[in-house]
Amino acid sequence: MKIYDKEMYQKEQWIKSVLLVVGIFVVGFVIGYFVHGFEKQDKITTLQEQIEILQKEVNQIR
């Protein structure tokens, strides 16, 4: 025979909901952190290429 406790069941559901929200937030945060890092690195690479081009132009003028 199962013993059903409504209050305990509600607390269990609330805890599951909170853990689900926190888990989704953590996964989203980690993904966003890595994507931001990749975008930043891409921008740095682009700027370095532009600097190299500009340095070659300056050297040709001299």
C-alpha positions in Angstrom: 0.0 0.0 0.0 1.4 3.4 -1.1 1.3 6.3 1.3 0.5 9.5 -0.4 1.5 12.7 1.2 0.4 15.7 -0.8 2.7 18.2 0.9 5.7 16.0 0.4 4.8 15.5 -3.3 4.4 19.2 -3.8 7.8 19.9 -2.2 9.4 17.2 -4.4 7.9 18.8 -7.6 9.1 22.2 -6.5 12.6 21.0 -6.0 12.6 19.3 -9.4 11.4 22.5 -11.0 14.1 24.6 -9.3 16.8 22.1 -10.2 15.6 22.1 -13.8 15.7 25.9 -14.0 19.1 26.1 -12.4 20.4 23.3 -14.7 19.2 25.0 -17.8 20.7 28.3 -16.6 24.1 26.7 -16.0 24.2 24.9 -19.4 23.2 28.2 -21.1 25.8 30.1 -19.2 28.6 27.7 -20.1 27.6 27.6 -23.8 27.4 31.4 -23.9 30.8 31.7 -22.2 32.5 29.5 -24.8 30.7 31.1 -27.8 31.8 34.5 -26.5 35.4 33.3 -26.3 35.3 32.0 -29.8 33.8 35.3 -31.2 36.4 37.3 -29.3 39.2 35.2 -30.7 37.8 35.6 -34.2 37.7 39.4 -33.8 41.3 39.4 -32.5 42.4 37.3 -35.5 40.7 39.7 -37.9 42.3 42.7 -36.2 45.8 41.1 -36.4 45.3 40.5 -40.1 44.3 44.2 -40.6 47.4 45.3 -38.6 49.7 43.1 -40.8 48.2 44.6 -44.0 48.6 48.2 -42.7 52.2 47.5 -41.6 53.0 46.2 -45.1 51.5 49.4 -46.6 53.5 51.6 -44.2 56.7 49.7 -45.1 56.0 50.2 -48.8 55.6 53.9 -48.4 59.0 54.3 -46.6 
